Amino acid sequence: MAKEQILIDKKEWKRVQKLMAEKLLEGSDDKVNRNIKDSVFCDLFGKPEYLFQLYQALHPEDTETTMDDLTLVTLSKIIIRQMYNDVGFLVGNRLIVLVEAQSTWTENIVVRFLMYLGETYRRYIEKNDLDLFTTKKIELPRPELYVVYTGDRKAPPGKISLRKSFFGDDCCVEVEAKVIYDSNAGDILNQFIVFSKAFDRQRKVYPDDLRKAVQETIRICKEKDVLREYLAREEAATVMFAFADQEKEFNRALRNERREGEAIGEARGEARGRENNLREQVEKKIKKGKSLDQIVDECESTMEVILPIYKAVCEAAT
């Protein structure tokens, strides 16, 4: 695979562009770094074969469920900008599984899970034409919530509880998410965690060259047989390189925006300075008994500029 020329079919490129659009709507300081890992997570488990491997890693005891039993129900940010998640899927009509990848530790994720779960159930109820206002109890798939933590916090808890973290034991509302920060060697979750940490290390080695960090991460992971098949696919590299290139545009736009902001600030400061100076001159000349026409002439300005200042000074004096 060439470093600069990566060819994929039009259909796959449209899917990659959609994924980029979703992730570039994020707003945070480390947006690009995190989006590369997030986008790999979403892209990886958006593929049926890897989604099935994810389910097998979560439920190794289940030998009956097949790939055909899984249905993606991930919330897309393109459709709902304030409500989106990383991966969501149905297992038949038995389970709703929501999985979030996190490199920065935050208990707020369990609040987001509450929102994601509510929206996912709303869609499920609507799609299956279930009536919430009938006396008969409706049937719902049981929820399972997981956080795949790839950060450097030592000994994170095994679970995050909405009740314990936010409200205390006397609260009647509860949401619990299992935290996964390690997994069985070689399974798909373990490989993603190893990939994420390899990327973090390469980002430190190449702090000013995200594209190089991506290249080295792919090389190292392939050598270690980590996500080898996935990373060998051209579209996987395309997702990562697209965000690497996006960093340059993002930083360039940010620098331009800062320069424009500084220029506007300087211009406004100069304008305020001139206005204050002119007001001081007008005040002094009014105290000396000068007429409005004299003030306009001596300030070498126009009636349109001086008259509002003249009126303001006179009103303030009365």
Steps between C-alpha positions, in 0.01 A plus 500: 500500500643834398536757774340785308265328252232282651230379263156377611173469313251786489249331728761441770634854466151642555476295819840629614394858425185453709707365788736799474208742493357349817828512688606846380189644663667427833617801700797456734864593540639159409236450233714362220704258714196352664300493179753275330457236770125556525462474124699178485277363779180597317628387161638172633184396682278637228607195297294185567795263543669719762171583670448125543852468645413781743190314614704180541752688715217630718318164512748216445253258659244550221563244226159526334479863386613557143609805304154519342344547844674837546351829380674836529294769675776758547370856532641720225606860565414590141134437583490614864783740571464498876438125536749251360702210628792283392346156454156363570355168388212263556548130565180361357234651721679388818765767557577862421876548535654849511880532499702821539875545455658743748862611526425771758346386825164656585202379699281718279496216248230327705274805459556484126414130511167589662428734208622254234296218649183709512538602135586144392192361677285776348609395153452131581146563626415710196650252252314207655176697533473436873225674697616647831146600598345156490440302819706210367867514590722539196807282445838676486854370447717510812766775495874444544733800523878491462781754514822396324759708685835552325646775718785490751303520827620230736243251630176651363186360664330198349167684477363854485169557678272795432343472844825472696691758297232767490212449741573259785343170597152637563445590132253274318660551155801288413721444197814287521772461241773239513852639449735296281865604516649163425377193319603150407823507302433502129127569503369798308461724806853427615628580152317833493640595842854408386448700178380806695796495736741450209351806332533704820869406525567590136317829545754589771790392278372713210315788669514722191431237236173316547525330162835347599349388833220329307746329263711369787196383695379300201846351442551403865154348536536296184835365622341404833196345329272760658195575282715377212217413262311820573805726465596323177178630348555818305191670638625460858816691414288751309297579812815556705694694236196714423494618860878543499467732203203667663721596795705727272187670369356526851817655642537733201141617534549543875813712446322713239203545730728610784683745273171643376374526857816680608475739204135574576584551866782741414275691259225528759749612762638769269147615413407524870820692564424751226142537622609560860760752386244683290252510789767652727568769241130579464457523880790741531373723220146508643643612835682779315167616356567393141201463270413173325621635163829612654553157663438321168748730327771480767473121531532476121200266495142505371169602650379140467782378728513788749128562556423171689807554721404864557148403607624221728745733676237771547244250636754356743577850629138583580 
